[in-house]
Amino acid sequence: MLYRGTKDETFVRQALSQADYSCGRWIANQRFFDKPEDSELDPQAKAAIIIAVAIYVETARLDQNELQGALALRTVGEAHRLIDRLHPLTFGGWNGLSGLSRRLK
């Protein structure tokens, strides 16, 4: 096995450090999701969902199996259902309520 230090990790970390809330407008633009439920999910949107779920697995303590669900997404409808189910469990929730604080009580 080739030892690469943290080269690969650094590549991802540097990109994430450049991202902010406004980047969501082009990384996971709503136009990717405003399609018929049976439409194929755009690869960029799928990648964004996978990254978001991976982050929430660590920060909002979502179950690790949720990442497998994100990896398996194929359609816009599947993405909608995953997001609708997980979003209330994350820090923002639909109404700005912290899913994490509710889960820790």
Backbone as CSV, one residue per row, in Angstrom:
resi,resn,N_x,N_y,N_z,CA_x,CA_y,CA_z,C_x,C_y,C_z
1,MET,0.836,-1.175,0.000,0.000,0.000,0.000,0.889,1.249,0.000
2,LEU,0.531,2.192,-0.814,1.270,3.443,-0.930,0.862,4.390,0.193
3,TYR,1.836,4.936,0.895,1.544,5.899,1.950,1.452,7.285,1.332
4,ARG,0.323,7.912,1.467,0.094,9.223,0.859,-0.044,10.328,1.901
5,GLY,0.254,10.023,3.146,0.078,11.042,4.172,-1.391,11.422,4.264
6,THR,-1.652,12.705,4.290,-3.042,13.169,4.341,-3.439,13.884,3.052
7,LYS,-2.760,13.576,1.964,-3.007,14.247,0.685,-4.480,14.171,0.270
8,ASP,-5.074,12.984,0.346,-6.461,12.810,-0.089,-7.432,13.500,0.871
9,GLU,-7.185,13.319,2.148,-8.009,13.974,3.158,-7.922,15.490,3.014
10,THR,-6.730,15.997,2.788,-6.531,17.436,2.646,-7.277,17.991,1.442
11,PHE,-7.293,17.249,0.352,-8.027,17.668,-0.846,-9.486,17.951,-0.495
12,VAL,-10.119,17.029,0.222,-11.522,17.184,0.601,-11.675,18.274,1.656
13,ARG,-10.804,18.280,2.654,-10.913,19.267,3.728,-10.772,20.694,3.210
14,GLN,-9.863,20.908,2.267,-9.693,22.258,1.715,-10.948,22.700,0.975
15,ALA,-11.550,21.790,0.224,-12.789,22.142,-0.479,-13.895,22.473,0.518
16,LEU,-14.028,21.654,1.555,-15.057,21.913,2.563,-14.814,23.226,3.295
17,SER,-13.562,23.586,3.516,-13.274,24.839,4.214,-13.625,26.058,3.360
18,GLN,-13.679,25.892,2.059,-14.056,26.986,1.165,-15.570,27.125,1.038
19,ALA,-16.280,26.072,1.382,-17.735,26.078,1.228,-18.390,26.854,2.359
20,ASP,-19.485,27.514,2.036,-20.314,28.151,3.041,-21.771,27.962,2.621
21,TYR,-22.674,28.528,3.383,-24.106,28.337,3.143,-24.508,28.703,1.718
22,SER,-23.935,29.768,1.184,-24.309,30.218,-0.158,-23.888,29.234,-1.245
23,CYS,-22.902,28.399,-0.975,-22.467,27.409,-1.963,-23.564,26.393,-2.266
24,GLY,-24.485,26.225,-1.348,-25.593,25.297,-1.577,-26.434,25.667,-2.781
25,ARG,-26.422,26.941,-3.166,-27.197,27.381,-4.333,-26.701,26.738,-5.613
26,TRP,-25.434,26.428,-5.713,-24.947,25.781,-6.935,-24.553,24.331,-6.707
27,ILE,-24.209,23.960,-5.483,-23.850,22.568,-5.221,-25.086,21.676,-5.269
28,ALA,-26.154,22.119,-4.653,-27.391,21.327,-4.621,-28.565,22.226,-4.968
29,ASN,-28.504,22.858,-6.121,-29.531,23.796,-6.533,-30.896,23.127,-6.547
30,GLN,-31.905,23.865,-6.127,-33.261,23.321,-6.044,-33.764,22.800,-7.386
31,ARG,-33.227,23.308,-8.487,-33.674,22.831,-9.806,-33.399,21.345,-9.985
32,PHE,-32.410,20.815,-9.270,-32.143,19.377,-9.328,-33.293,18.578,-8.720
33,PHE,-34.039,19.195,-7.815,-35.065,18.498,-7.043,-36.487,18.828,-7.485
34,ASP,-36.652,19.887,-8.270,-37.976,20.286,-8.744,-38.298,19.575,-10.051
35,LYS,-38.332,18.268,-9.982,-38.587,17.415,-11.144,-39.577,16.341,-10.725
36,PRO,-40.149,15.637,-11.683,-41.050,14.535,-11.323,-40.350,13.527,-10.409
37,GLU,-41.117,12.950,-9.512,-40.580,12.020,-8.515,-39.797,10.863,-9.127
38,ASP,-40.184,10.417,-10.314,-39.512,9.261,-10.924,-38.321,9.655,-11.797
39,SER,-37.966,10.942,-11.803,-36.807,11.401,-12.577,-35.516,10.902,-11.948
40,GLU,-34.535,10.612,-12.789,-33.222,10.206,-12.289,-32.596,11.374,-11.531
41,LEU,-32.021,11.077,-10.387,-31.382,12.103,-9.571,-30.074,12.536,-10.226
42,ASP,-29.888,13.834,-10.378,-28.666,14.377,-10.958,-27.466,13.939,-10.113
43,PRO,-26.365,13.511,-10.746,-25.192,13.050,-9.990,-24.637,14.092,-9.014
44,GLN,-24.669,15.358,-9.388,-24.171,16.399,-8.487,-25.062,16.517,-7.259
45,ALA,-26.374,16.418,-7.451,-27.295,16.472,-6.317,-27.093,15.265,-5.411
46,LYS,-26.905,14.090,-6.008,-26.675,12.881,-5.211,-25.401,13.020,-4.385
47,ALA,-24.347,13.526,-5.004,-23.088,13.720,-4.279,-23.282,14.688,-3.116
48,ALA,-24.032,15.756,-3.336,-24.275,16.737,-2.278,-25.051,16.114,-1.121
49,ILE,-26.045,15.288,-1.440,-26.825,14.626,-0.390,-25.941,13.667,0.398
50,ILE,-25.109,12.921,-0.298,-24.213,11.973,0.375,-23.293,12.710,1.345
51,ILE,-22.714,13.816,0.900,-21.831,14.598,1.772,-22.614,15.141,2.967
52,ALA,-23.815,15.672,2.708,-24.625,16.210,3.805,-24.944,15.127,4.832
53,VAL,-25.344,13.954,4.358,-25.673,12.867,5.285,-24.432,12.436,6.060
54,ALA,-23.290,12.348,5.382,-22.050,11.967,6.071,-21.719,12.970,7.175
55,ILE,-21.906,14.244,6.896,-21.651,15.278,7.905,-22.618,15.124,9.074
56,TYR,-23.903,14.921,8.773,-24.892,14.778,9.844,-24.717,13.489,10.640
57,VAL,-24.182,12.450,10.031,-23.885,11.224,10.787,-22.905,11.560,11.910
58,GLU,-21.932,12.403,11.611,-20.935,12.787,12.617,-21.429,13.870,13.566
59,THR,-22.098,14.892,13.033,-22.421,16.058,13.860,-23.781,15.991,14.533
60,ALA,-24.748,15.338,13.912,-26.099,15.255,14.481,-26.413,13.845,14.959
61,ARG,-25.393,13.009,14.931,-25.507,11.637,15.428,-26.567,10.813,14.710
62,LEU,-26.709,11.036,13.405,-27.587,10.157,12.633,-26.951,8.779,12.571
63,ASP,-27.771,7.772,12.389,-27.280,6.401,12.296,-26.404,6.246,11.055
64,GLN,-25.319,5.514,11.190,-24.386,5.268,10.083,-25.094,4.650,8.878
65,ASN,-26.155,3.884,9.109,-26.900,3.262,8.011,-27.559,4.286,7.094
66,GLU,-27.764,5.489,7.589,-28.361,6.540,6.748,-27.456,6.857,5.564
67,LEU,-26.163,6.704,5.750,-25.226,6.951,4.657,-25.421,5.928,3.544
68,GLN,-25.685,4.687,3.909,-25.959,3.659,2.897,-27.218,4.009,2.111
69,GLY,-28.207,4.556,2.797,-29.428,4.991,2.123,-29.158,6.104,1.129
70,ALA,-28.305,7.038,1.497,-27.955,8.132,0.586,-27.195,7.608,-0.628
71,LEU,-26.299,6.670,-0.404,-25.533,6.092,-1.518,-26.425,5.346,-2.504
72,ALA,-27.543,4.829,-2.028,-28.438,4.034,-2.872,-29.460,4.871,-3.633
73,LEU,-29.511,6.175,-3.408,-30.507,7.020,-4.074,-30.391,6.922,-5.592
74,ARG,-31.557,6.828,-6.245,-31.585,6.786,-7.708,-32.508,7.848,-8.304
75,THR,-33.596,8.154,-7.614,-34.581,9.069,-8.178,-34.764,10.311,-7.305
76,VAL,-35.374,11.317,-7.907,-35.693,12.546,-7.181,-36.644,12.234,-6.027
77,GLY,-37.613,11.361,-6.265,-38.558,10.997,-5.212,-37.878,10.345,-4.023
78,GLU,-36.922,9.459,-4.289,-36.173,8.829,-3.198,-35.398,9.878,-2.409
79,ALA,-34.828,10.846,-3.120,-34.094,11.929,-2.451,-35.039,12.753,-1.585
80,HIS,-36.216,13.089,-2.121,-37.200,13.853,-1.344,-37.553,13.121,-0.050
81,ARG,-37.818,11.828,-0.151,-38.223,11.060,1.030,-37.098,10.982,2.063
82,LEU,-35.868,10.801,1.610,-34.735,10.747,2.540,-34.564,12.093,3.245
83,ILE,-34.591,13.170,2.478,-34.429,14.514,3.051,-35.576,14.832,4.009
84,ASP,-36.809,14.526,3.610,-37.965,14.802,4.471,-37.890,14.028,5.786
85,ARG,-37.340,12.834,5.746,-37.229,12.011,6.946,-36.075,12.461,7.845
86,LEU,-34.941,12.836,7.245,-33.755,13.158,8.037,-33.666,14.612,8.486
87,HIS,-34.178,15.516,7.701,-33.999,16.937,8.017,-34.498,17.318,9.408
88,PRO,-35.645,16.822,9.858,-36.076,17.176,11.217,-35.127,16.678,12.313
89,LEU,-34.268,15.724,11.996,-33.335,15.182,12.984,-32.016,15.939,13.027
90,THR,-31.827,16.875,12.102,-30.574,17.620,12.026,-30.686,18.910,12.820
91,PHE,-29.629,19.664,12.874,-29.570,20.853,13.719,-30.606,21.908,13.372
92,GLY,-30.838,22.152,12.094,-31.782,23.187,11.711,-33.218,22.737,11.796
93,GLY,-33.466,21.484,11.430,-34.839,21.006,11.374,-35.651,21.883,10.442
94,TRP,-36.910,21.634,10.339,-37.754,22.443,9.449,-38.100,23.780,10.072
95,ASN,-38.117,23.854,11.393,-38.537,25.084,12.069,-37.430,25.694,12.910
96,GLY,-36.190,25.372,12.581,-35.078,25.925,13.333,-34.860,25.259,14.684
97,LEU,-35.556,24.149,14.921,-35.387,23.427,16.176,-34.280,22.411,16.008
98,SER,-33.505,22.234,17.017,-32.383,21.306,16.947,-32.832,19.882,17.201
99,GLY,-32.734,19.047,16.186,-33.030,17.634,16.350,-32.097,17.000,17.356
100,LEU,-30.862,17.444,17.370,-29.887,16.886,18.299,-30.285,17.174,19.739
101,SER,-30.695,18.400,20.020,-31.050,18.716,21.401,-32.274,17.924,21.833
102,ARG,-33.225,17.696,20.929,-34.394,16.883,21.268,-33.988,15.443,21.539
103,ARG,-33.018,14.922,20.761,-32.615,13.528,20.905,-31.789,13.304,22.162
104,LEU,-31.119,14.338,22.667,-30.260,14.181,23.834,-31.017,14.344,25.150
105,LYS,-32.256,14.807,25.102,-33.040,15.017,26.329,-33.465,13.697,26.914
